[in-house]
Structures are given as structure tokens and as C-alpha cells.
Amino acid sequence: MMFEPRSKKIARLQAQLNKLEAERMSKLVVVAGIEFDKLSFYTTVSATCVMLIALVIQLSRSRRRWKRIALQTQTAGPSRPLRTVTPRSTVVILASSAVFLYAITFNLGQAFERSSRTINGGTGEEKIIYACFTLLAVLALTFGLQLQYPRDTSTHRDNIDEVPNQRNEPLSVTKLDVVVVGVGPRSAGYFHLMQFLDMHNVTVTAVVEPYLLGTSNNPPPSFVDLVSMLLSMDIQCCRSIQQLEQFKAPTLCLIAAKTRDNPKHFQEAILKGASSIYLESPGAQSVEQLSHMKQMAEARGVQVFIGYQRLCCRYVQKAISLSRSIRKSHIFFCHNQPNQSIHLPSVVDRNPEGLLHTTVKLLDIRADSIKTFKVNSNRLFSEKETFQINDGGEIISDYTRVAFKLSTENGRSVSILVDRCGGLVSFSVVKSPMGQEIQRFHSRDEVATLEDELKFESDMIDKQFVIERDELFELKKIVVEDVLNGGKAENVLLVSIEDGIEIMKLADYCALEIDSVLQ
């Protein structure tokens, strides 16, 4: 070998190098010109695929998150943040994971290359260390992503055998079971359901839709998607409260179906053991019905609320607070709705109880205390129309707008203007006894932002609920906290069924006075 010709020596060394290179390359994977250890590469790729598959499965189980994100998009603005991962956060997590795994895989390839170039081919200890580190990193990332989409492990029943009858005893649970009745498209119940799903101290256990899950043979696709989402979340969907099992844990039933059907749903909820009931205003069609419902609730010790969310409006609260500090002051409320005149038949169909019954609570006056009542009969301010529902169906008459002023025996003076097609902004004005404006409060400061939000049409969400979303959420939050605390707090924003009876008496009185002038 000492006298080996130069050419043969070069050829022999080249052959040895080629053999070593072939052995080295047999243990590597080359991607985009970068060398990776086969074992580590396949381990990393397989672990990454498993992690992505697990992520997709978890997202499919958490369709509620995406529905709530869609709701947040449609009702964008200064609302409460969702307790979930947004699409942007998900992209950031995936991108960060990809960069991290790329760096680890690259280092593994470099480590193998360094170890394979040793005289004896290396022991592979460095490869094993890097492989173990990669597995640990992938497991840590998978666990981190799992935490972003936690599964609710709390039970729906909290092992409570009977519903408490006394509302002044705090409940021994931190989460309240909720059943929502009436979740059809563009209904208040649907909007309530979406907000309940975003509350940390609430567990929605069932949804009842009497029409679309009962007599309707052709539900809209959006409702079919809603039911599919709820079933994937283990939320029972049925057409009647009677189909539910007896409530064992404290349960709040929110009833937002047709007003004429509320007494029936109310009785069924009480018989099932509901500990509290939230009635969408006005709660029933007549004072007699509400009085009978009140007797049933008292007999079973059931706490009843009626949802007059406009009491939570800041422009209302500020005006009332200021007027109380000024003797013999006058308050003017202007409540507008964003409907168009061509859509009024469907609006009246969804709210057959009438315009007055949902707004007179702002007056905070009893019917038997009214001294004077004056209606502005100008058609620009007061008008009543008759609407034919569903092409030859039911005939309903209601006010498209109405304005009146009243005073009480104790000297209070209040006036109100309600317009179904008045626009986006409502306001209140506090005036001096001489009629001079003292201060004006608006419901919205950023009208342009709200207009942009309402451009996105939805066949499931009514625009009025988008405008009043903060008030609706705040009222439900107060109701849930009051129920969990045993009803000890006396909040002026909560309307009991006793108050609801007085509100209906006031609405009936106002309707008689207005009709006598407009007819």
C-alpha cells in the first residue's frame, strides 16, 4: 500500500468515501436539500399528524365555539370577549407549532450528521437524546392545544335530589342548569341561547322548540345546523318540556315561545321541578293569565322573572337617576327600533303582544296612580295599522308608532315616544318643571359602527337583539347570580311576576286611552 499508485489510492479512498456516504444517506431523509435522521423525522411527522388530527376532532366536538364566534362576528362591537380561542389565535398556535417542530427536526438532522461523521460511525446517543426531546416537545404541544379546547366535565345534575322550595336559601352549586324554550329563527329565545352558552356559571341542558321540532315539516337549514350543533354538545333537543326528565338539580327555564303558549310551557316547567323561570316579556296575554301563573309559582316556591331588558339601558338609568334629584322634573323617553315598513307584518307576527306591553315599564308608574293622560294624535307620532300575517292568515292590529304623556297623583310627569321604524338610536331627556331641557342621554355613541354590524343579514338573529345585546346579557347575568345566591339581592332591574302584572295593567290602561283617541 505504501507504493500504491496515486491514481489507485485516490480511487480507493473515493470508493470508501462513497460507501460511507451511502451508509450515511441510508439513515437520512433529505427534504428541500436538508438532511434529517429517518427515525426522528418519521417520529416528528407522525406525531405532528396525530396532533393535527386530534385538533380537528376536538374542534368538531366544539362546534359551539365556532357558532359563538360567528355570533360575535355578527354582533361585533364593544361586547364581552368570548372565553374561547379565536380563529386568529388558532392560526398563531399552529404556525408557532410548525416553526418549532421545523427547528427541532432540522437540529436532529444536523446532530445525526455530526455523529455519523465520527471515526467509528458514532454511538447514536445524541440521536436518541434528540428523539426523546422531540417526543416530549410534541406531547407538550398537544397537551397545550388540548387545554385551549377543554371539555366540560361538570355534570348536569350535581347530585341534588330535590328542588329547593325557599328562594331565600343560597344554592349549593356554582353552575345553574338552564332549559331554553322557543329557539326559532330570529326569536329572542335563540339569542338568549347563544348568550347562555357563553356564560361560565350556566350549563344549558336542553332546548325546547314546539313548532320547528313539532308540527313543522320543513325547518330552515340554519335551524337544522343549530340542532346538530346542540346534539353534538350533549344538549337535548325536543318539542315539549314534557319530554324532558324530572329536574333534579336547580334549573332555570327561560320561556321565549309565542306569548299565547307561555302559560302552558310555564305549567309544564313547574311540574318538571323548575326552581326558577324567566319569562320573555310580557309573560302572558292577559292579567288573568299572569295572576294564575303567579299562584302556581307561589304554591311550588318557584321564583319567576320577566325579561324587561330595557331597564338595563344606561340612558334609561341615567335619566331616572337625574330626575329623582330634581323636584317635579319631567322625563321623555324615545325608544326606536330599526325595522323597515315592508317588514312590519313579520315583526308584528313575532311580537303579537303589542308595542306598548314591552315598553311601558320605562314609565315606572302604576295604572291606579295616573291623573292625566294625553295622546299625540298626529299621524307623524301615533298610528295604528292592521297587518295580515302569512298571506291570508291571522289579522293583527298594532301601533307602528305612538306618543303620549301622563302625570300622576304625586306630581310625576313622564312622556314616551315609541317607533318601530325610528332608527338605531334611542334617547331620554330630563326637563325642568318649566319644560327646559336639562340633559339628554343617548343609547348609542358609535352609530357608524352599529350600522356596519347590522349590514350582515342573518336569518337567525333579529336586528333589535343585536342593538340590545349588552342589556340582554346583563339582565341574564343578574338573574343567574340572583338564583345562585338564593334570591337575597333586591335588584331594581329584576322584574318579578307581581311587577309584571302591574306592568300589564298599565299597558292595558294606556292602550284603551290611545285607542279612544286614534279611532
QUICOR-V957440 format. One record per pair of residues at least 6 apart in sequence whose ideal C-beta (glycine too) atoms are under 8 Angstrom apart, sorted by the first residue. I is the first residue (numbers start at 1). J is the second residue. Records with the same first field share a line. If there is no record, write none. Layout:
# QUICOR-V957440
I=J, J
This chain:
# QUICOR-V957440
4=12
23=121
24=113, 116, 117
27=37, 38, 112, 116
28=35, 36, 37, 38, 109, 112, 113
29=35, 36, 37, 38, 41, 42
30=36
31=41
34=106, 109
35=109, 110, 112, 113
36=105, 106, 108, 109, 112
37=108, 109, 111, 112, 127, 130, 131
39=127, 131
40=105, 108, 109, 112, 127, 130, 131, 134
41=105, 108, 109
43=131, 134, 135
44=101, 104, 105, 108, 134, 138
47=134, 135, 138, 139, 142
48=97, 101, 138
50=142
51=97, 138, 141, 142, 145
54=142, 145, 146
55=94, 145
58=145, 146, 149
59=65, 66, 149
60=232
61=149, 151, 232
62=84, 149
63=228, 229, 232, 233
64=197, 229, 233
65=82, 84, 85, 149
67=194, 197, 226, 229
68=82, 84, 194, 197, 198
69=82, 84, 86, 87
71=194, 461
72=79, 82
73=456
74=453, 456, 458, 461, 466
75=453, 461, 466, 469
76=453
77=446, 449, 450, 453
78=446, 470
79=469, 470, 473
80=198, 473
82=198
83=198, 200
84=149
85=93, 148, 149
89=148
90=148
93=144, 145, 148
97=141, 145
100=137, 141
101=137, 138, 141
104=130, 133, 134, 137
105=134
107=130
108=127, 130, 131, 134
111=126, 127, 130
112=126, 127
114=122, 126
115=122, 123, 124, 125, 126, 127
116=122
152=203
154=175, 203
156=177, 203, 205, 249
157=177, 248, 249
158=173, 175, 249
160=172, 173, 248, 249, 250
161=248
162=248, 273
163=247, 248, 250, 251, 273, 274, 275
164=171, 250, 275, 301
165=300, 301
166=301, 486
167=276, 301, 303, 486, 487
168=486, 487, 488
169=486
170=484, 485, 486, 488
171=250, 275, 483, 484, 485, 486
173=249, 250, 484
174=201, 484
175=201, 202, 203
176=201, 202, 203, 250, 251, 252, 480, 483, 484
177=203, 205, 247, 249, 250, 251, 252
178=196, 202, 203, 204, 205, 251, 252, 253, 254
179=204, 205, 206, 207, 208, 241, 244, 251, 252, 253, 254, 269, 274
180=189, 192, 193, 196, 204, 206, 207, 208, 254, 256
181=189, 208, 209, 210, 241, 253, 254, 255, 256, 257, 265, 269
182=188, 189, 208, 209, 210, 255, 256, 257, 258, 265, 280
183=189, 190, 193, 207, 208, 209, 226, 256
184=190, 209, 211, 212, 223
185=220, 222, 223, 459, 460
186=350, 459, 460, 461, 462
187=256, 350, 462
188=256, 280, 307, 462, 465
189=254, 256, 257, 280
190=226, 460, 461
191=461, 462, 465, 469, 472
192=254, 256, 472, 476
193=204, 207
195=469, 472, 473, 476
196=202, 204, 254, 476
197=204
199=476, 477, 480
201=480, 481, 484
202=480
204=235
205=235, 236, 251
206=235, 236, 237, 238, 244
207=230, 235, 236, 237, 238
208=237, 238, 239, 240, 241, 244, 265
209=223, 237, 239
210=239, 240, 257, 261, 265
212=219, 223
213=219, 227, 237, 238, 239
214=239, 240
220=459
222=459, 460
223=460
226=460
227=237
230=237
231=237
236=244
238=244
240=268
241=253, 265, 268, 269, 272
242=268, 272
244=272
246=272, 273
247=272, 273, 274, 275
248=273
250=275, 276, 483
251=272, 273, 274, 275, 276
252=274, 275, 276, 277, 278, 479, 480, 483
253=265, 269, 272, 274, 276, 277, 278
254=277, 278, 280
255=262, 265, 266, 269, 277, 278, 279, 280
256=280
257=265
258=352
259=280, 282, 283, 284, 285, 352, 353
260=285, 352
262=279, 280, 283, 284, 289, 293
263=284, 289, 292, 293
266=277, 279, 293, 296
267=293, 296
269=277
270=277, 296, 297, 300, 302
274=302
275=302, 303, 483
276=302, 303, 304, 305, 479, 483
277=297, 302, 303, 304, 305
278=304, 305, 306, 307, 476, 479
279=304, 305, 306, 307, 497, 500
280=306, 307
281=306, 307, 308, 353, 357, 358, 361, 495, 500
282=290, 306, 353, 357, 358, 500, 503, 504, 507
283=290, 293, 306, 497, 500, 504
284=290, 293, 504
285=353
286=504
287=501, 504, 505, 508
290=497, 500, 501, 504
291=501
293=304, 497
294=304, 497, 498, 501
296=302
297=303, 304, 497
303=483, 487
304=496, 497
305=479, 494, 495, 496, 497
306=495, 496, 497, 499, 500, 503
307=472, 475, 495
308=358, 361, 475, 495, 503
309=468, 471, 472, 474, 475
310=316, 335, 358, 359, 361, 362, 468, 471
311=317, 361, 362, 475, 492, 493, 495
312=470, 471, 474, 475, 478, 493
313=426, 443, 468, 471
314=441, 443
315=426, 427, 428, 441, 442, 443
316=333, 362, 428
318=428, 441
319=331, 333, 428, 429, 430, 439, 441
320=331, 364
322=329, 430, 438, 439
323=329, 330, 331, 430
326=430, 432, 438
327=433
328=411, 413, 433
329=413, 430, 431, 432, 433, 438
330=413, 414, 415, 430, 431, 432, 433, 435
331=413, 414, 415, 428, 429, 430, 431
332=414, 415, 416, 417, 428, 429, 430, 431
333=362, 363, 414, 415, 416, 417, 426, 428
334=416, 417, 418, 419, 422, 426, 427, 428, 429
335=359, 362, 416, 417, 418, 419, 422, 426
336=418, 419, 422, 423, 424, 425, 426
337=347, 419, 420, 421, 422, 464
338=421, 423, 424, 454, 463, 464, 467
339=347, 420, 421, 463, 464
340=421
341=400, 421
344=385, 387, 400, 420, 421
345=387, 388, 389
347=420
348=387, 389, 396, 398
349=387, 389, 390, 394, 396
350=462
351=358
352=396, 398
354=398, 399, 507, 511
355=398, 399, 402, 418, 420
356=399, 402, 418, 507, 510, 511, 514
357=503, 504, 507
359=416, 418
360=416, 503, 506, 507, 510
361=495, 503
362=416
363=406, 414, 416, 506
364=414
365=406, 408, 412, 414, 506
366=502, 505, 506
367=502, 505, 506, 508, 509
369=408, 409, 410
370=406, 407, 408, 409, 509
371=406, 407, 408, 409
372=406, 407
373=404, 405, 406, 510, 513
374=404, 405, 406
375=382, 402, 403, 404, 513, 514, 517, 518
376=382, 403, 404, 405
377=517, 518
381=401, 402, 403, 417
382=399, 401, 402, 403, 404, 514, 517, 518
383=399, 400, 401, 402, 518
384=397, 398, 399, 400, 402, 514, 515, 518
385=397, 398, 399, 400
386=395, 396, 397
387=395, 396, 397, 398
388=394, 395
389=395, 396
399=418, 420, 514
400=419, 420, 421
401=417, 418, 419, 420, 421, 422
402=417, 418, 514
403=415, 416, 417, 418
404=415, 416, 510, 513, 514
405=413, 414, 415, 416
406=413, 414, 415, 510
407=413, 414
424=444, 447, 450, 451, 454, 467
425=442, 443, 444, 447
426=442, 443, 444
427=440, 441, 442, 443
428=440, 441
429=437, 439, 440, 441
430=437, 438, 439, 440
431=437, 438
432=438
443=467
444=450, 467
450=467
453=466
454=463, 466, 467
465=472
474=493
475=493
478=491, 493, 494
479=494
481=489
482=488, 489, 491, 494
495=503
